[in-house]
Amino acid sequence: MIIRIATRGSALSLKQAKIVMDRILEFNKDVEFKLIIVKTTGDINLAKPLYEIGVKGIFEKEVNQAVLRGEADVAVHSLKDVPAQISDNLTLVMTPPRDDPRDALVSVKQYTVDTLPPNSIVGTSSLRRRGFLLSLRRDVEVKPIRGNVDTRIRKLNNGEYDALIMAAAGLERLNINAHVSEISPELMPPAPGQGIIGVVARRDRDDLINVLRRSNDEETFKEAIAERAFLSRIGAGCHVPLGGLASLNGDYIDFTYGIVDPNGVEKFINSIRINARDPEEAGNAAAEDLLRNAHGLVAKLLKYA
């Protein structure tokens, strides 16, 4: 079987496609692959912060369309970039084992969130990261930054920023040589799906789905389903400053979630433990808990959906 994989062309996207291919080959020795490189709106429009472009699935939509048009068999994504609602003709079929879901502060001078000097310039285009950082450090300045991982690191090394906030998983996958200080989810709840690579296929491809399912990491898949159910129940898009992390722990899912306004003035963070029997129901329960405790803040911030 030849599997055509649609992916973006960035170094991180290609590395993630390689992780998926290696995982599939562990369980299916007679598979070959062909990469289909897709340029997305997010790759083309680098002038604006992501939340200002006004397109859902800015890194996902065109890649999935290649599958829908029959140009590729599967699409590979950073799952945090995939909206809770995708085409009815597509389904999430596989996740390799999850990498570190946390956010990380990246710097040249080995800063942590606590040791950043006052008035430091920190780069991120995520409203969630911006808001949670400012809630902890009102004395720093957050500036938007766009581009792939290498571009961002180059801007950091050139002195345009004192630090960046990025996904720890992406830095690990690319073996970035910089000082990385991971940030606790209890201080900065990660984006739902962060650290997870998602593989999407057409629902009607039973032959392909059967092959991919053999390669699936069930623990990661359950966490993905819980986090995406959480996102869906809230009605939030990728740009709402909302975090949610499901951690499978035996018969339970420990779910840490939070929401923050982009200026860090108002936030809510909580953790609950839910039975892991039904991951989707666990995600819904976490969402209901958030809606009960922070309904006003959620309603105010859904404008970014």
N, C-alpha and C positions, 0 to 999 in steps of 0.2 A: 504493500500500500504506500502511495505517495501522499503526504499531507502537505498542502500548501498553507503556509502560515503568514497571515497579514500582520504587519507590525509597523510602527514608526521607525525612522532610520537613525534615531539618536543612539549614542553608544550604550546608554542604559537600556533602551528598548531592545537593541540587538542582543545584549547580554541576557536579558530576561527571556527572549526567544530561545537562546542557547540553553538556558536552564530548563525550559519546557521540553526542548528536544531531547536533552540528556535524560530527563525524567521519564519521558515516553519510552525511550530506548531501553530503560532498565526493565520494563515490563513487556515490551513488544519488540523483539529483535529484528523483525522483517519489515520495519518501517523506514521510508526515506522521506526527506523533507525538501521543500522549495520555499524560499522566503519571498514574500511580496511586500515591497516597501511602499508605504502610503504616507504622503505628506498631509498633515492635518491643519485645520484652522489655527490651532495653538502653535504649530511650528512656523506658520507664515506670519501671523500677527504678533510681533514681539514688542510693539511699541507701548501697548497698554497692559496694566495689571489684568490678570485673568478675570476678576470679578467685574471689570468694566466692559469686557467684550460682549457679554450678554448672550452667550451661546452655551447651552447645556452640553456636557460631554465633549468639551472642546478638543480633547486629545483622543476621544473614543469614537465619535460618530462616523468619520470617514473610514476608519479601520473596519468597523462593523459592516459598513455598507459594501465593502469589498467582498465580505462573506455573503451578504444578502444577494449581491449581483452574480454570485457564482465564480468570482475571480479568485477566491481563496476558500479554503475549507474551514479554517479556524482563525480567530483573532486573539492576539495576546496583548494583555493590558496590565498596567499597574492598576489594581482593582480600586484604589482610592479615586481614580479618575473616571470611573464608570458610574453614571447615574443609577439610582435605585431602580428606575424603570427603563428597560431597553425594549427593542422591538419584540412584539409577540412571537415572531418567527425565530428568535434567537434565545439561547439559554446558556447559563454558566454551567459548564460540564466538568471542569477540572481545576484544581489548585495544587501546585507543588507545595512542599512544606513551607510554612511561613518563616520569613526572616524577621529581624528585630522590628517591631511595630512602632517604636518610639520616634519622636522628633529628636534632633540633635543640634546643638550649637557648635558651629564650625568656626575656628579662628586660627590665626597664625601665632598669637601670643598665649595660647592655652587658657583662654578664658572659660569660665562657667557662667551660668545665668547670674549667680551671686557675685562673681568677681569682675563682671564687665564694668569698666570705668564709667562714671556719669558722662552723659552726652555721647556715648558710643553710637555709631551708626550701624544698625543691624538690617540685613537684607532679607526680605521675604515678600512674595506676592500673595501669600495666604492670609485672608482676613482672620482665620482661626488662630494661626501662629502669632500674627500681629497682636490680636486682642489679648491672648493669654500671656504673651511676653509683657505687654504694657501693664497688665494687671499685677505683675510681679515686680516690674521695674519701670516706674513712671518716668525715670530720669534718663531713659535712652531714647534715641530717635529711630523709628522704623521707616525704611525706604523700600519701595518696590524694586524687585530684581527679576529679570526674565532671562531665558536662554537655557541651554542644556547644562548638565552638571559641570562639565569642563569649563564652559563659559563663565559660570558663576564663581567657580574656584579661581579662575584667572583674575576676575574683578576683585576678589578678596585679596589675592596675593599682590595685586597692583596698588592696594591701599584705598580702593574706592569704598570699602566697607571695613568695619572693625570685626564683624562677625556675620555669619549667615545662619538661618535656621532651615534645616533640610531634613528629609527623611533618612533615618539611620540606615535603613535597608538599602537605599540607592547608593549611599556612600560605601557600604560594605561590598556590594556587588561589583563596584568599579574599583575597589581597592584604592580609594582616594587617600593620598598622602597628606593629611592635614590633621590638626588636633581636633578631635571630636569629643564632645561632652554630651552624653545622652540626657534627656530631660524626662523626669518621672511622669507617667501618665496621670498621676494624681495632681500634678501641677499643670500639665498641658495634655489633655486627652487627645490622642491621635485621631486623624481622619478615619472614618470607617473604611476598612479594607487596606489600610496602610501596612506595608510589609508583605502583602499578598499579591501574587501574580495570578491573574484570572485568565482562563482559556474559554472562549465563547464559540459556540457552533450553532448551526441551524438545528431546530427541533426535529426536523424530519430526517436527519442523518443518523439513523439508528446504528448503522454499521460503524460509523466513525465514533459515535458516542460510546459504544461498547469498548472500543479500543482505548479511548481516553479515560474512561472510568477506571480501568485497571491501573492507571498511573496516578489516580487521585489520592491526595493525602486527606483522609477522612476528618482528622482533627481540625486541620486548617479550613476544610470545606464547611464544617459546622460553624466555625467562628465567622467565616465569610457570610453565611446565610443569616446568622444572628445579627451581624452588623448592618447588612443590607436591609433586613426587615426593620431594624431600628430607624434607619435613614428614611425608608419608605413611609413608615407610620408617622414620622414627624412631618413629612412632606417637604424635606429639605433637599436642595441641590448641592452640587459639589462646592459651591462658593459660600454657603451659609457657614458662619463661624461656629461650627458644631463638631464635637469629637465623640467617638464611641468605640471602645475597645472591649471585645469579648475574649475571655481567656478560658479555655476548657480546662477544668480541674476535676478529673474523675467524673462523678455523676452530676456535676454542677458547672454552670458557666458563671464566672465572675465578670460582671459588666461594669466598667468605669466609663462614665460619660460626663460631658460638660458643654456648656454654651457660654459665649462671652460676646459683649458688644465690641466692635473693632477698635475702640479707643481704650478698652480695658477697664472701664469704669464700673461695669456691672457684669457679674458672671455667676454661674452656678455649676458646681461639680459634685458628683455623688457616685457611689458604688453600691451595687446590689448583687446578691447571689441568687441564681435562678436554676431550676432543674434543667439539665441539658437534654432531656428526652426529646424535646421539640425545639431546635435552635431558632426557628422562625418565631415561635411563641415567646421564646426568651428575649429576642430582640424587641418584639412588640411590648413585652412587659417593661423593659428598660425605657422604651419611649413613653409609655403611659406614666411611668414614675417621673420622668422629666417634665411631661406636660402638666402633671399635678403640681409639681414644685416650682416650676419656672414658666408658667403659661404666658405671662405677660412679656417676658424677655423673648421667648420663642416667637410669639406673634409679631413682635417688633422686628425681629431679625429675618423672618421668612421673606422679606423683600429682596434678599440676596439670592433666593432660590432660582 
